[in-house]
Amino acid sequence: TYWHDLLTPTKIYTRDVEALQASKIPLHGLAHITGGGLLNLARLNDACDYVVDAFPTLDDVAPIFRELAQRSELANAELFKTFNMGVGMCVITPDAEGVQGVLTGLGVQSWTIGRVRKGTGSVLLNGERLA
């Protein structure tokens, strides 16, 4: 079953963040996505909106989250507000390719999930406001 996945300890990102800092790639913000899901992005800057558009469906997340969705009957937006859906850390940077290169070198999977724009501290998932 997938429930063993719920007992997996949270990944600690110290080594990854230290490597990014050492790379001198501009880092404008970091958000550890734990309890509170993607809403943690809203804490970074209330003059920005965080537009998540590269994580469109439950088909794109780990099986444990699909199981949680099925059993809980929570709406997609509610799941992304509550759980990290497999996104452990968000890095806000103008150089996503550089960040991904550093992380790949460390054996860490990463991908671009969205963008930042001027706004009011909202988090949007596929156009739907989460916060």
C-alpha positions in Angstrom: 0.0 0.0 0.0 0.9 3.6 -0.3 0.5 4.4 3.4 4.1 3.5 4.2 4.9 6.7 2.2 3.2 8.7 4.9 5.7 7.6 7.4 8.7 8.7 5.3 10.5 11.5 7.1 10.6 15.0 5.6 13.5 15.6 3.3 16.0 18.1 4.8 17.2 20.6 2.1 20.3 22.0 3.9 22.8 20.5 1.5 20.8 21.5 -1.5 20.3 25.1 -0.4 24.0 25.4 0.6 25.0 24.2 -2.9 22.7 26.7 -4.5 24.1 29.5 -2.3 27.7 28.5 -3.2 26.8 28.5 -6.9 26.1 32.3 -6.7 22.8 31.8 -8.6 20.4 34.6 -7.6 17.9 33.2 -5.1 14.9 35.5 -4.4 13.1 33.2 -2.1 12.8 29.7 -0.7 9.6 28.0 0.6 9.6 24.7 2.3 6.3 23.1 1.2 5.1 21.1 4.3 1.9 21.5 6.1 -0.1 24.2 4.3 0.9 23.0 0.9 1.6 25.5 -1.8 0.1 28.2 0.4 3.5 28.6 1.9 4.5 30.5 -1.2 2.2 33.4 -0.2 4.4 34.0 2.9 7.3 35.1 0.7 6.1 38.5 -0.6 2.6 40.0 -0.4 3.4 42.2 -3.5 3.7 39.1 -5.7 1.4 36.4 -7.0 2.7 32.8 -7.3 1.3 31.2 -10.5 1.6 27.4 -10.4 0.7 26.1 -13.8 3.0 23.2 -14.5 1.3 20.8 -12.0 -2.1 20.5 -13.6 -3.7 17.3 -12.5 -3.6 14.5 -10.0 -2.1 12.4 -12.8 1.1 14.3 -12.3 1.6 13.6 -8.6 2.9 10.5 -6.7 0.4 7.6 -6.2 0.0 8.4 -2.5 -1.6 11.7 -3.3 -4.0 10.2 -5.8 -5.0 7.7 -3.1 -5.5 10.5 -0.6 -7.6 12.3 -3.1 -9.8 9.3 -3.8 -10.3 8.4 -0.1 -10.8 11.9 1.1 -12.9 13.2 -1.8 -11.2 16.6 -1.4 -11.2 18.9 -4.3 -8.0 19.3 -6.3 -7.4 22.8 -4.9 -8.0 21.7 -1.4 -5.4 18.9 -1.8 -2.8 21.4 -3.0 -3.6 23.7 -0.1 -3.2 21.0 2.5 -0.5 18.6 1.2 2.8 19.3 -0.6 1.7 17.0 -3.5 5.3 16.0 -3.9 6.8 19.5 -4.0 9.1 19.7 -1.1 10.9 23.0 -1.7 10.2 26.0 -4.0 13.1 28.2 -5.2 12.3 31.6 -6.5 15.0 32.5 -9.0 15.5 34.2 -12.4 17.7 31.3 -13.4 15.6 28.1 -13.2 18.0 26.3 -15.6 21.0 27.1 -13.4 19.2 25.9 -10.2 18.1 22.7 -12.0 21.7 22.1 -13.1 23.0 22.4 -9.6 20.3 20.1 -8.2 20.7 17.5 -10.9 24.4 17.4 -10.0 23.3 16.5 -6.5 21.0 13.8 -7.7 17.9 15.9 -6.8 14.9 15.9 -9.1 13.5 19.4 -9.9 11.3 21.1 -12.3 9.8 24.5 -13.0 6.2 24.6 -11.7 5.3 28.2 -12.4 6.2 31.9 -12.2 6.0 35.0 -10.0 4.3 38.1 -11.1 3.3 41.4 -9.4 0.2 40.9 -7.3 -1.3 40.7 -3.9 0.2 37.6 -2.3 -2.0 35.1 -4.0 -1.2 31.6 -5.0 -2.9 30.4 -8.1 -3.1 26.9 -9.3 -4.1 26.6 -13.0 -5.9 30.0 -12.7 -7.7 29.0 -9.5 -6.9 31.1 -6.5 -5.7 29.0 -3.5 -4.9 32.0 -1.3 
